[in-house]
Amino acid sequence: MRYFLLDKVTEMVPGEQARGLKAITLTEPILHDHFPDYPILPGAMIIEGLAQLAGLLLEVTFNKSDDKIVRAILVQVDKMKFYRPSGPGELLTYEAKIESLLEDAARVGVTAKNGDDLRASGKINFQMAAINTDNIKKQRMDIYRIWTKEMTNCPPLR
């Protein structure tokens, strides 16, 4: 991944839901051009952060053993709505709740909030695909360990 748009996972219940955090800071290069003198995190980047959280939730849900490792691939963003822009100094709380699971696909409801203020909500659909290369596994494990390092009840990561 080139962009990591999730800073920390705070809760993970495989098969159900996950929560995480994204701190928006002026050090993020995208804010320097979007927009000059009025920096906001683009909606596409908020969707990507929500998808990263939802993808981790799905991979923990689907990958119960090392037999067949599958990865979550975003295939559709549905009914995403943005309520207010989000900018530097704000802490977004991301939430992902599994709405449906099939053998090789899933639908996840997602929200982004700043405190109690809803900033975005929608649905993201994923395909689960067997992509088990050493490079992808190492990349995923490295970032998943960083995102979950302070979780006391973190499920096994594969």
N, C-alpha and C positions, 0 to 999 in steps of 0.2 A: 504494500500500500504506500502511496506517496503521501497522502494526507491522513493524519490520525486526528479525527474530530470527536474523539471521546477521550476524556482525561482519566476517568476512574469509574470502576463498577462498584456500586455500593450494596447491591442486592441481586441475588440470582436464585431463582426457584425453577429448576429444570422442568420443562413441560408447561410452565405457567407464565412467569414474568421475570423481568429484570429492570433495575434502575441504575442510572449512571449520571455522571456530572461532566459538564463542559464549561470551563472558565474561558471567557472571551477576553483576550488581552490585545493591546496595541502592537505587541510583537508579532502578531500573525500577519504575514505579508499581504494576504488578500484584503485586509482592511485598509491598506494604504491607497488602494485604487477604488475601493467600493465603500463609500464614495469620498472623494477628497473633501475635507472639512466636515464630513458627516459619516463617519465610519460605521458600517453595520455588517454583520455576518450574513453573507448571502443565503437565501433559502435553500439553495442546492447543497450548501455545506451543512446546514442543519439536518437536511434529509440524510446526507451521508453519515453524520454522527449517529442519528437514530438507526440507520441501517447497520452500522457497525455494532451497536448494542444488540439489536435484534438478531443479527447474524451470529454473534457469540452465543446468545440464548439458544438459538436453534441448533448450533453445533454441539453445545453441551447436552441438549435434549436428544438429538439423534445419535451422537457418538458415545454409546454406553460401553463399548469395548473397542479394542484395536482391530477387530476383524475387518470391518468395512468403514473406513473414515470417509465422511461426506462433508462438503463445504457448502455454505449458504451463498447463493448467487442471487443478487437482486434482479428481478425480472420485470417488476411493475410497481409503480407508485400510483396509488389510487386515492382519490378524494383528499389530497393533502391541502390543508388550508392554513394560511398564516394570518395571525391576528394583530401582531405588532412587530416592528423590527427589534432586533437584539444587537447590542453593541458592547464596546469595551467596558469592563468593570462589572459585567453581569455574569451570574453563574446560572447556567441552564441545567435543569434537572430533566434528564431524558427517562422516559418510561416505555417499555415494550411489553405487550401482553399478547400471548399466542391466542389467536382466534380460531384457527383450524390447522390441522395437520393431516397430510396425506403421506403415502409411502415415500414420495420424492418431492414434496412441495409443502409450503406452509404460508399462512397469511398471519401477519402480525399488526395489531393496532399500536400506534405510537403517539406519544405526546412529548412536547417540550414546554417547560414552564420556567419562569423566573420568579421564584417564591410561589405565590398562589396565582400569579398572572400567566394565563395560558398564552403561549406564543405560537404554537403550531400543533396540529393534530392530523392524523390520516391513517392510511393503511399501506403496508408494504408487502408485496408478494415475493416469495423466494422459491427458487428451484434448488433442490439438494442434489449435488453432483459428486461423484467419486473422483476427487482430484487429490491424489495422495502422493505428491512428489516431496522429496526431502526439503527442497527450498521453501515450498509453501508451508509444510509442517513446521519448519524451524521459524519462519516469519510469524506464523500464527501463534506458536507457543511463546515466542519472545514478547509479543505485544500483549497477549492474554495474561501473561505473568505480571506485566507492568500494570495493566488495568485492574487486576484483582489482588494485588499484593497485600492490601490491608483487610481483605475479607477473611473473617475467621471461619466461615463455613462454606468456603468455595468448593463447588463440585469438581470432580476430576476434569482436567483439560486435556484434549487430545488433538 
